[in-house]
Amino acid sequence: MNLRERVLKENSRKNWESVAAYVGTDKKLLAELMQLFFSTNKREAQLSSQVVSDISDKHPELMQPHLEKMIRHLKTNPIDAFKRVTIRLCQFLEVPESVEGELFEMGIDYLKSTEEPIAVKAFAMTALRRICEKYPELAAELIPYIEILVEEKASAGIVNRGEKELKLLRKLTGVGHP
C-alpha cells in the first residue's frame, strides 16, 4: 500500500498515528506526504493535515524546510486544516524572512475575519507576536486587532490567548494597558 492509500484509508486518530509512525523521519516519505498536504483534493489535504500535525508535534524540525512553501500556500485560501497546521507551526518554528511580511498581513486578515476558525486566530496571535519581537514597530498595528477579539469575547480560548499576547506585545512597545 502506498502512502496516499494509507492516508486515505480512513479518517481516524489510529490511522493518522499509524501513517505518522510509518513516515517517521524519512524525508522522502515526508516529501510525498507534503504533496498530499498541498493537494487541491480536499480529502487528501484534510486527512494528510492530521498526519503532518502529528509529525510536526514529534519532529518540528522536519517541517522547517517546508515552512516557506506552506506560508506562501496560505494565499490560495486552502482548507481550514491547512491554515491551522501552518499557523500553528509558525508559533514555534523560525519563519523565513522572505515570507514574514506575507505571514503578518495574512495573520492580521485572519484576526479581522469573522469566518476564520478560533484555532487559526489563536495561533495567529502568537505567530504574529513572534514577528513583532523581531520588528517591535509592528506591535502597534497588531494590538488593536487582538484587543477587539478579547473585548468581543469570541471564545474563552481567544480571550485567554489574547490577554497573554497583549501583555507581551505591550512590553515590546513600552506601553501599558490603555
MDTraj code that builds the backbone (N, CA, C; nanometers):
import mdtraj as md
import numpy as np

residues = "MET ASN LEU ARG GLU ARG VAL LEU LYS GLU ASN SER ARG LYS ASN TRP GLU SER VAL ALA ALA TYR VAL GLY THR ASP LYS LYS LEU LEU ALA GLU LEU MET GLN LEU PHE PHE SER THR ASN LYS ARG GLU ALA GLN LEU SER SER GLN VAL VAL SER ASP ILE SER ASP LYS HIS PRO GLU LEU MET GLN PRO HIS LEU GLU LYS MET ILE ARG HIS LEU LYS THR ASN PRO ILE ASP ALA PHE LYS ARG VAL THR ILE ARG LEU CYS GLN PHE LEU GLU VAL PRO GLU SER VAL GLU GLY GLU LEU PHE GLU MET GLY ILE ASP TYR LEU LYS SER THR GLU GLU PRO ILE ALA VAL LYS ALA PHE ALA MET THR ALA LEU ARG ARG ILE CYS GLU LYS TYR PRO GLU LEU ALA ALA GLU LEU ILE PRO TYR ILE GLU ILE LEU VAL GLU GLU LYS ALA SER ALA GLY ILE VAL ASN ARG GLY GLU LYS GLU LEU LYS LEU LEU ARG LYS LEU THR GLY VAL GLY HIS PRO".split()
xyz = np.array([
    [0.0852, -0.1176, 0.0000],
    [0.0000, 0.0000, 0.0000],
    [0.0900, 0.1243, 0.0000],
    [0.0613, 0.2166, -0.0918],
    [0.1435, 0.3385, -0.0969],
    [0.0954, 0.4397, 0.0080],
    [0.1711, 0.5460, 0.0215],
    [0.1418, 0.6457, 0.1254],
    [0.0041, 0.7086, 0.1064],
    [-0.0288, 0.7439, -0.0161],
    [-0.1590, 0.8063, -0.0430],
    [-0.2724, 0.7139, 0.0015],
    [-0.2625, 0.5868, -0.0344],
    [-0.3653, 0.4903, 0.0049],
    [-0.3742, 0.4788, 0.1568],
    [-0.2595, 0.4805, 0.2224],
    [-0.2574, 0.4713, 0.3697],
    [-0.3255, 0.5937, 0.4317],
    [-0.2951, 0.7116, 0.3793],
    [-0.3554, 0.8342, 0.4330],
    [-0.5060, 0.8323, 0.4131],
    [-0.5505, 0.7902, 0.2945],
    [-0.6936, 0.7943, 0.2606],
    [-0.7720, 0.6740, 0.3125],
    [-0.7024, 0.5774, 0.3702],
    [-0.7655, 0.4536, 0.4173],
    [-0.8845, 0.4813, 0.5086],
    [-0.8636, 0.5670, 0.6086],
    [-0.9747, 0.6021, 0.6974],
    [-0.9405, 0.7296, 0.7732],
    [-1.0458, 0.7978, 0.8167],
    [-1.0303, 0.9212, 0.8916],
    [-1.0440, 0.8890, 1.0404],
    [-0.9307, 0.8492, 1.0998],
    [-0.9315, 0.8162, 1.2421],
    [-0.7965, 0.8506, 1.3028],
    [-0.7972, 0.8782, 1.4304],
    [-0.6713, 0.9069, 1.5009],
    [-0.5759, 0.7889, 1.4874],
    [-0.6290, 0.6681, 1.4975],
    [-0.5463, 0.5474, 1.4862],
    [-0.4730, 0.5467, 1.3517],
    [-0.5431, 0.5805, 1.2447],
    [-0.4811, 0.5812, 1.1127],
    [-0.3782, 0.6935, 1.1006],
    [-0.4114, 0.8142, 1.1502],
    [-0.3168, 0.9267, 1.1420],
    [-0.1865, 0.8905, 1.2124],
    [-0.2005, 0.8336, 1.3328],
    [-0.0819, 0.7981, 1.4103],
    [-0.0021, 0.6880, 1.3415],
    [-0.0732, 0.5937, 1.2810],
    [-0.0067, 0.4852, 1.2090],
    [0.0728, 0.5401, 1.0903],
    [0.0116, 0.6290, 1.0145],
    [0.0803, 0.6879, 0.8982],
    [0.1970, 0.7750, 0.9449],
    [0.1773, 0.8516, 1.0510],
    [0.2854, 0.9354, 1.1039],
    [0.4031, 0.8493, 1.1472],
    [0.3746, 0.7364, 1.2102],
    [0.4818, 0.6445, 1.2515],
    [0.5507, 0.5847, 1.1286],
    [0.4728, 0.5535, 1.0268],
    [0.5288, 0.4989, 0.9023],
    [0.6225, 0.5998, 0.8357],
    [0.5807, 0.7254, 0.8283],
    [0.6636, 0.8296, 0.7676],
    [0.7846, 0.8570, 0.8560],
    [0.7615, 0.8658, 0.9869],
    [0.8711, 0.8890, 1.0811],
    [0.9548, 1.0092, 1.0425],
    [1.0835, 0.9894, 1.0285],
    [1.1748, 1.0978, 0.9907],
    [1.2287, 1.0790, 0.8493],
    [1.1651, 0.9907, 0.7729],
    [1.2074, 0.9642, 0.6348],
    [1.1715, 1.0838, 0.5463],
    [1.2732, 1.1535, 0.4982],
    [1.2494, 1.2760, 0.4213],
    [1.1802, 1.2498, 0.2881],
    [1.2048, 1.1348, 0.2290],
    [1.1388, 1.1019, 0.1024],
    [0.9885, 1.0813, 0.1252],
    [0.9548, 1.0065, 0.2304],
    [0.8131, 0.9857, 0.2612],
    [0.7474, 1.1159, 0.3050],
    [0.8218, 1.1980, 0.3775],
    [0.7671, 1.3272, 0.4196],
    [0.7374, 1.4151, 0.2979],
    [0.8263, 1.4144, 0.2001],
    [0.8037, 1.4925, 0.0776],
    [0.6769, 1.4441, 0.0069],
    [0.6565, 1.3138, 0.0069],
    [0.5364, 1.2554, -0.0534],
    [0.4113, 1.2990, 0.0246],
    [0.4221, 1.2967, 0.1563],
    [0.3115, 1.3404, 0.2414],
    [0.2796, 1.4879, 0.2178],
    [0.3837, 1.5687, 0.2038],
    [0.3622, 1.7118, 0.1827],
    [0.2914, 1.7377, 0.0494],
    [0.3157, 1.6547, -0.0504],
    [0.2429, 1.6700, -0.1774],
    [0.0931, 1.6506, -0.1547],
    [0.0578, 1.5557, -0.0703],
    [-0.0837, 1.5342, -0.0380],
    [-0.1394, 1.6526, 0.0413],
    [-0.0580, 1.7047, 0.1310],
    [-0.0984, 1.8181, 0.2148],
    [-0.1275, 1.9419, 0.1294],
    [-0.0502, 1.9614, 0.0232],
    [-0.0693, 2.0758, -0.0668],
    [-0.1737, 2.0483, -0.1749],
    [-0.2317, 1.9325, -0.1749],
    [-0.3252, 1.8915, -0.2790],
    [-0.4483, 1.9817, -0.2870],
    [-0.5005, 1.9975, -0.4080],
    [-0.6270, 2.0690, -0.4254],
    [-0.7444, 1.9756, -0.3959],
    [-0.7159, 1.8455, -0.3839],
    [-0.8173, 1.7488, -0.3448],
    [-0.8401, 1.7655, -0.1947],
    [-0.9579, 1.8112, -0.1574],
    [-0.9847, 1.8454, -0.0178],
    [-0.9687, 1.7263, 0.0762],
    [-1.0096, 1.6099, 0.0331],
    [-0.9971, 1.4908, 0.1192],
    [-0.8499, 1.4579, 0.1439],
    [-0.7686, 1.4627, 0.0396],
    [-0.6251, 1.4374, 0.0557],
    [-0.5624, 1.5405, 0.1497],
    [-0.5957, 1.6662, 0.1275],
    [-0.5392, 1.7729, 0.2104],
    [-0.5854, 1.7587, 0.3558],
    [-0.7126, 1.7300, 0.3753],
    [-0.7681, 1.7177, 0.5100],
    [-0.7041, 1.6031, 0.5873],
    [-0.7034, 1.4842, 0.5287],
    [-0.6515, 1.3683, 0.6006],
    [-0.5003, 1.3761, 0.6195],
    [-0.4305, 1.4296, 0.5211],
    [-0.2852, 1.4417, 0.5369],
    [-0.2502, 1.5499, 0.6390],
    [-0.3378, 1.6487, 0.6567],
    [-0.3088, 1.7552, 0.7537],
    [-0.2968, 1.6999, 0.8950],
    [-0.3759, 1.6013, 0.9269],
    [-0.3680, 1.5404, 1.0602],
    [-0.2344, 1.4692, 1.0801],
    [-0.1876, 1.4043, 0.9740],
    [-0.0596, 1.3336, 0.9808],
    [0.0548, 1.4348, 0.9912],
    [0.0481, 1.5409, 0.9104],
    [0.1501, 1.6460, 0.9161],
    [0.1538, 1.7062, 1.0562],
    [0.0386, 1.7272, 1.1147],
    [0.0315, 1.7823, 1.2502],
    [0.0978, 1.6885, 1.3507],
    [0.0681, 1.5590, 1.3404],
    [0.1285, 1.4611, 1.4314],
    [0.2808, 1.4588, 1.4158],
    [0.3287, 1.4599, 1.2921],
    [0.4733, 1.4578, 1.2682],
    [0.5371, 1.5864, 1.3199],
    [0.4706, 1.6991, 1.2965],
    [0.5281, 1.8262, 1.3413],
    [0.5326, 1.8348, 1.4936],
    [0.4419, 1.7658, 1.5623],
    [0.4469, 1.7617, 1.7088],
    [0.5705, 1.6864, 1.7574],
    [0.6013, 1.5764, 1.6887],
    [0.7140, 1.4922, 1.7306],
    [0.8482, 1.5410, 1.6765],
    [0.8461, 1.5947, 1.5541],
    [0.9705, 1.6349, 1.4872],
    [0.9515, 1.7690, 1.4150],
    [0.9296, 1.8776, 1.4908],
    [0.9029, 2.0066, 1.4252],
    [1.0148, 2.0497, 1.3298],
    [1.1362, 2.0100, 1.3590],
    [1.2485, 2.0479, 1.2730],
    [1.2340, 1.9940, 1.1302],
    [1.1597, 1.8858, 1.1128],
    [1.1378, 1.8312, 0.9786],
    [1.0512, 1.9230, 0.8931],
    [0.9737, 2.0086, 0.9580],
    [0.8837, 2.0978, 0.8855],
    [0.9526, 2.2258, 0.8402],
    [1.0645, 2.2600, 0.9024],
    [1.1312, 2.3863, 0.8716],
    [1.1567, 2.4045, 0.7212],
    [1.2086, 2.3023, 0.6515],
    [1.2330, 2.3210, 0.5071],
    [1.1061, 2.3441, 0.4244],
    [0.9906, 2.3091, 0.4792],
    [0.8636, 2.3216, 0.4065],
    [0.7867, 2.4480, 0.4438],
    [0.8320, 2.5166, 0.5487],
    [0.7518, 2.6255, 0.6051],
    [0.7294, 2.7412, 0.5082],
    [0.8306, 2.7805, 0.4342],
    [0.8126, 2.8921, 0.3404],
    [0.7046, 2.8597, 0.2379],
    [0.7104, 2.7398, 0.1823],
    [0.6098, 2.6995, 0.0832],
    [0.4707, 2.6925, 0.1479],
    [0.4645, 2.6462, 0.2714],
    [0.3365, 2.6378, 0.3413],
    [0.2768, 2.7771, 0.3600],
    [0.3603, 2.8711, 0.4011],
    [0.3111, 3.0084, 0.4217],
    [0.2654, 3.0687, 0.2896],
    [0.3418, 3.0489, 0.1845],
    [0.3008, 3.1013, 0.0530],
    [0.1700, 3.0381, 0.0063],
    [0.1506, 2.9111, 0.0402],
    [0.0284, 2.8401, 0.0005],
    [-0.0957, 2.8966, 0.0708],
    [-0.0761, 2.9620, 0.1840],
    [-0.1905, 3.0231, 0.2538],
    [-0.2625, 3.1243, 0.1657],
    [-0.1900, 3.1844, 0.0716],
    [-0.2510, 3.2836, -0.0187],
    [-0.3579, 3.2229, -0.1083],
    [-0.3560, 3.0904, -0.1248],
    [-0.4532, 3.0242, -0.2118],
    [-0.5854, 2.9972, -0.1393],
    [-0.5950, 3.0429, -0.0132],
    [-0.7123, 3.0180, 0.0706],
    [-0.7428, 2.8679, 0.0790],
    [-0.6463, 2.7923, 0.1327],
    [-0.6654, 2.6471, 0.1435],
    [-0.7688, 2.6119, 0.2502],
    [-0.7909, 2.4835, 0.2674],
    [-0.8869, 2.4379, 0.3682],
    [-0.8393, 2.4814, 0.5078],
    [-0.9339, 2.4877, 0.6003],
    [-0.9030, 2.5332, 0.7359],
    [-0.7939, 2.4492, 0.8023],
    [-0.7951, 2.3193, 0.7775],
    [-0.6946, 2.2319, 0.8398],
    [-0.5539, 2.2718, 0.7965],
    [-0.5370, 2.3091, 0.6715],
    [-0.4048, 2.3531, 0.6234],
    [-0.3635, 2.4807, 0.6959],
    [-0.4567, 2.5753, 0.7058],
    [-0.4272, 2.7006, 0.7756],
    [-0.3890, 2.6729, 0.9208],
    [-0.4671, 2.5889, 0.9849],
    [-0.4455, 2.5598, 1.1267],
    [-0.3067, 2.4989, 1.1496],
    [-0.2709, 2.4004, 1.0715],
    [-0.1403, 2.3344, 1.0873],
    [-0.0269, 2.4322, 1.0584],
    [-0.0404, 2.5087, 0.9522],
    [0.0662, 2.6010, 0.9125],
    [0.0851, 2.7122, 1.0151],
    [-0.0231, 2.7766, 1.0546],
    [-0.0124, 2.8866, 1.1504],
    [0.0349, 2.8340, 1.2858],
    [-0.0098, 2.7161, 1.3209],
    [0.0356, 2.6559, 1.4472],
    [0.1871, 2.6380, 1.4458],
    [0.2409, 2.5895, 1.3356],
    [0.3865, 2.5717, 1.3237],
    [0.4605, 2.7051, 1.3343],
    [0.3994, 2.8098, 1.2835],
    [0.4635, 2.9422, 1.2863],
    [0.4784, 2.9956, 1.4281],
    [0.4089, 2.9345, 1.5225],
    [0.4247, 2.9734, 1.6628],
    [0.5588, 2.9269, 1.7180],
    [0.6145, 2.8196, 1.6585],
    [0.7320, 2.7548, 1.7163],
    [0.8559, 2.7592, 1.6274],
    [0.8343, 2.7506, 1.4969],
    [0.9469, 2.7460, 1.4048],
    [0.9910, 2.8858, 1.3642],
    [1.1112, 2.8954, 1.3147],
    [1.1640, 3.0220, 1.2650],
    [1.0996, 3.0502, 1.1286],
    [1.0237, 3.1573, 1.1221],
    [0.9578, 3.1941, 0.9968],
    [1.0638, 3.2540, 0.9044],
    [1.0761, 3.1995, 0.7838],
    [1.1756, 3.2554, 0.6907],
    [1.1501, 3.4046, 0.6669],
    [1.2569, 3.4805, 0.6671],
    [1.2477, 3.6251, 0.6493],
    [1.1745, 3.6619, 0.5206],
    [1.1916, 3.5784, 0.4180],
    [1.1313, 3.6068, 0.2877],
    [0.9787, 3.6084, 0.2901],
    [0.9176, 3.5493, 0.3933],
    [0.7710, 3.5437, 0.3996],
    [0.7137, 3.6058, 0.5274],
    [0.7967, 3.6699, 0.6073],
    [0.7470, 3.7314, 0.7309],
    [0.6380, 3.8345, 0.7031],
    [0.6600, 3.9187, 0.6044],
    [0.5617, 4.0225, 0.5714],
    [0.4302, 3.9629, 0.5250],
    [0.4392, 3.8616, 0.4390],
    [0.3179, 3.7954, 0.3899],
    [0.2412, 3.7310, 0.5048],
    [0.3146, 3.6635, 0.5928],
    [0.2503, 3.5983, 0.7067],
    [0.1850, 3.7027, 0.7969],
    [0.2530, 3.8132, 0.8194],
    [0.1972, 3.9174, 0.9061],
    [0.0665, 3.9698, 0.8472],
    [0.0646, 3.9991, 0.7182],
    [-0.0571, 4.0503, 0.6538],
    [-0.1709, 3.9484, 0.6584],
    [-0.1380, 3.8224, 0.6248],
    [-0.2427, 3.7198, 0.6278],
    [-0.2926, 3.6976, 0.7695],
    [-0.2008, 3.6991, 0.8669],
    [-0.2408, 3.6808, 1.0063],
    [-0.3348, 3.7898, 1.0539],
    [-0.3062, 3.9136, 1.0164],
    [-0.3962, 4.0252, 1.0509],
    [-0.5329, 4.0006, 0.9867],
    [-0.5331, 3.9585, 0.8599],
    [-0.6598, 3.9291, 0.7925],
    [-0.7372, 3.8182, 0.8651],
    [-0.6651, 3.7160, 0.9145],
    [-0.7323, 3.6086, 0.9889],
    [-0.7959, 3.6642, 1.1164],
    [-0.7254, 3.7533, 1.1841],
    [-0.7787, 3.8107, 1.3078],
    [-0.9016, 3.8967, 1.2802],
    [-0.9033, 3.9657, 1.1676],
    [-1.0157, 4.0536, 1.1324],
    [-1.1369, 3.9760, 1.0810],
    [-1.1141, 3.8579, 1.0284],
    [-1.2195, 3.7817, 0.9625],
    [-1.3203, 3.7231, 1.0613],
    [-1.4456, 3.7286, 1.0216],
    [-1.5500, 3.6636, 1.1017],
    [-1.5645, 3.5169, 1.0626],
    [-1.4975, 3.4779, 0.9543],
    [-1.5109, 3.3415, 0.9016],
    [-1.4031, 3.2453, 0.9507],
    [-1.2909, 3.2982, 0.9967],
    [-1.1798, 3.2106, 1.0340],
    [-1.2087, 3.1363, 1.1643],
    [-1.1664, 3.0110, 1.1711],
    [-1.1856, 2.9330, 1.2942],
    [-1.1071, 2.9922, 1.4111],
    [-1.1561, 2.9681, 1.5302],
    [-1.0942, 3.0174, 1.6533],
    [-0.9482, 2.9734, 1.6622],
    [-0.9193, 2.8482, 1.6307],
    [-0.7819, 2.7979, 1.6428],
    [-0.6861, 2.8755, 1.5530],
    [-0.7284, 2.9051, 1.4311],
    [-0.6432, 2.9810, 1.3395],
    [-0.6147, 3.1191, 1.3986],
    [-0.7162, 3.1828, 1.4539],
    [-0.6978, 3.3153, 1.5140],
    [-0.6043, 3.3084, 1.6345],
    [-0.6240, 3.2094, 1.7195],
    [-0.5408, 3.1964, 1.8397],
    [-0.3947, 3.1727, 1.8007],
    [-0.3721, 3.0829, 1.7069],
    [-0.2349, 3.0548, 1.6637],
    [-0.1741, 3.1769, 1.5951],
    [-0.2574, 3.2499, 1.5197],
    [-0.2080, 3.3694, 1.4501],
    [-0.1593, 3.4744, 1.5494],
    [-0.2296, 3.4890, 1.6606],
    [-0.1866, 3.5879, 1.7610],
    [-0.0420, 3.5624, 1.8033],
    [-0.0124, 3.4378, 1.8336],
    [0.1222, 3.4039, 1.8805],
    [0.2239, 3.4147, 1.7674],
    [0.1891, 3.3655, 1.6499],
    [0.2819, 3.3728, 1.5364],
    [0.3160, 3.5185, 1.5042],
    [0.2159, 3.6052, 1.5069],
    [0.2391, 3.7465, 1.4761],
    [0.3166, 3.8164, 1.5873],
    [0.2886, 3.7792, 1.7103],
    [0.3663, 3.8378, 1.8210],
    [0.5145, 3.8033, 1.8073],
    [0.5424, 3.6823, 1.7633],
    [0.6823, 3.6420, 1.7436],
    [0.7490, 3.7282, 1.6354],
    [0.6743, 3.7643, 1.5320],
    [0.7291, 3.8540, 1.4294],
    [0.7528, 3.9914, 1.4915],
    [0.6613, 4.0345, 1.5764],
    [0.6761, 4.1649, 1.6430],
    [0.7981, 4.1685, 1.7344],
    [0.8380, 4.0560, 1.7865],
    [0.9588, 4.0524, 1.8693],
    [1.0814, 4.0898, 1.7860],
    [1.0755, 4.0547, 1.6601],
    [1.1844, 4.0882, 1.5681],
    [1.1696, 4.2312, 1.5148],
    [1.0450, 4.2739, 1.4961],
    [1.0133, 4.4066, 1.4430],
    [0.9124, 4.4737, 1.5374],
    [0.9592, 4.5267, 1.6501],
    [0.8678, 4.5804, 1.7527],
    [0.7716, 4.6879, 1.7027],
    [0.8091, 4.7601, 1.5975],
    [0.7216, 4.8651, 1.5459],
    [0.5894, 4.8099, 1.4921],
    [0.5854, 4.6796, 1.4603],
    [0.4618, 4.6185, 1.4111],
    [0.3613, 4.5906, 1.5228],
    [0.4078, 4.5887, 1.6462],
    [0.3197, 4.5586, 1.7589],
    [0.2029, 4.6566, 1.7667],
    [0.2285, 4.7835, 1.7387],
    [0.1222, 4.8845, 1.7442],
    [0.0116, 4.8546, 1.6435],
    [0.0465, 4.7892, 1.5342],
    [-0.0538, 4.7512, 1.4338],
    [-0.1338, 4.6289, 1.4786],
    [-0.0685, 4.5375, 1.5471],
    [-0.1323, 4.4120, 1.5883],
    [-0.2221, 4.4281, 1.7106],
    [-0.1792, 4.5064, 1.8069],
    [-0.2501, 4.5187, 1.9347],
    [-0.3997, 4.5486, 1.9191],
    [-0.4406, 4.6458, 1.8369],
    [-0.5852, 4.6758, 1.8286],
    [-0.6704, 4.5574, 1.7827],
    [-0.6176, 4.4747, 1.6934],
    [-0.6956, 4.3605, 1.6443],
    [-0.7147, 4.2563, 1.7540],
    [-0.6117, 4.2356, 1.8338],
    [-0.6255, 4.1410, 1.9448],
    [-0.7177, 4.1986, 2.0513],
    [-0.7063, 4.3276, 2.0775],
    [-0.7950, 4.3910, 2.1763],
    [-0.9417, 4.3735, 2.1374],
    [-0.9716, 4.3891, 2.0105],
    [-1.1104, 4.3731, 1.9634],
    [-1.1591, 4.2309, 1.9905],
    [-1.0765, 4.1321, 1.9573],
    [-1.1166, 3.9930, 1.9799],
    [-1.1383, 3.9640, 2.1283],
    [-1.0523, 4.0196, 2.2132],
    [-1.0662, 3.9990, 2.3570],
    [-1.1947, 4.0662, 2.4066],
    [-1.2200, 4.1879, 2.3606],
    [-1.3405, 4.2602, 2.4019],
    [-1.4682, 4.1906, 2.3549],
    [-1.4617, 4.1331, 2.2351],
    [-1.5787, 4.0632, 2.1810],
    [-1.6032, 3.9296, 2.2494],
    [-1.5031, 3.8814, 2.3231],
    [-1.5125, 3.7527, 2.3913],
    [-1.5568, 3.6421, 2.2952],
    [-1.4862, 3.6359, 2.1807],
    [-1.5198, 3.5378, 2.0768],
    [-1.5215, 3.3949, 2.1319],
    [-1.4310, 3.3644, 2.2236],
    [-1.4276, 3.2353, 2.2925],
    [-1.3357, 3.2501, 2.4121],
    [-1.3469, 3.1572, 2.5063],
    [-1.2599, 3.1613, 2.6239],
    [-1.1135, 3.1477, 2.5815],
    [-1.0891, 3.0627, 2.4823],
    [-0.9532, 3.0435, 2.4337],
    [-0.8945, 3.1693, 2.3725],
    [-0.9751, 3.2401, 2.2962],
    [-0.9293, 3.3647, 2.2339],
    [-0.9013, 3.4695, 2.3414],
    [-0.9890, 3.4809, 2.4396],
    [-0.9692, 3.5789, 2.5467],
    [-0.8410, 3.5468, 2.6230],
    [-0.8242, 3.4212, 2.6602],
    [-0.7059, 3.3805, 2.7359],
    [-0.5783, 3.4060, 2.6566],
    [-0.5751, 3.3579, 2.5332],
    [-0.4568, 3.3764, 2.4487],
    [-0.4348, 3.5245, 2.4209],
    [-0.5417, 3.5953, 2.3903],
    [-0.5315, 3.7373, 2.3586],
    [-0.4732, 3.8181, 2.4728],
    [-0.5200, 3.7918, 2.5943],
    [-0.4679, 3.8651, 2.7100],
    [-0.3192, 3.8394, 2.7301],
    [-0.2775, 3.7147, 2.7131],
    [-0.1352, 3.6809, 2.7274],
    [-0.0511, 3.7502, 2.6200],
    [-0.0996, 3.7472, 2.4973],
    [-0.0245, 3.8077, 2.3875],
    [-0.0208, 3.9603, 2.4011],
    [-0.1316, 4.0195, 2.4450],
    [-0.1339, 4.1652, 2.4643],
    [-0.0305, 4.2082, 2.5683],
    [-0.0201, 4.1327, 2.6742],
    [0.0772, 4.1643, 2.7787],
    [0.2191, 4.1643, 2.7207],
    [0.2516, 4.0630, 2.6412],
    [0.3849, 4.0538, 2.5801],
    [0.4069, 4.1637, 2.4764],
    [0.3038, 4.1927, 2.3983],
    [0.3152, 4.2978, 2.2963],
    [0.3334, 4.4356, 2.3600],
    [0.2617, 4.4592, 2.4682],
    [0.2739, 4.5901, 2.5354],
    [0.4131, 4.6087, 2.5944],
    [0.4748, 4.5000, 2.6375],
    [0.6134, 4.5088, 2.6854],
    [0.7065, 4.5501, 2.5711],
    [0.6785, 4.4979, 2.4529],
    [0.7597, 4.5326, 2.3349],
    [0.7499, 4.6806, 2.3013],
    [0.6290, 4.7350, 2.3175],
    [0.6075, 4.8746, 2.2800],
    [0.6382, 4.9702, 2.3937],
    [0.6493, 4.9158, 2.5147],
    [0.6729, 5.0026, 2.6298],
    [0.5487, 5.0763, 2.6741],
    [0.4324, 5.0326, 2.6237],
    [0.3056, 5.0971, 2.6568],
    [0.2266, 5.0026, 2.7457],
    [0.1781, 5.0546, 2.8565],
    [0.0955, 4.9733, 2.9479],
    [-0.0440, 4.9560, 2.8935],
    [-0.1273, 4.8958, 2.9713],
    [-0.2678, 4.8745, 2.9336],
    [-0.3373, 5.0102, 2.9231],
    [-0.4176, 5.0295, 2.8161],
    [-0.4848, 5.1597, 2.7978],
    [-0.5778, 5.1955, 2.9091],
])
top = md.Topology()
chain = top.add_chain()
for i, resn in enumerate(residues, 1):
    res = top.add_residue(resn, chain, resSeq=i)
    for name in ("N", "CA", "C"):
        top.add_atom(name, md.element.get_by_symbol(name[0]), res)
traj = md.Trajectory(xyz[None], top)
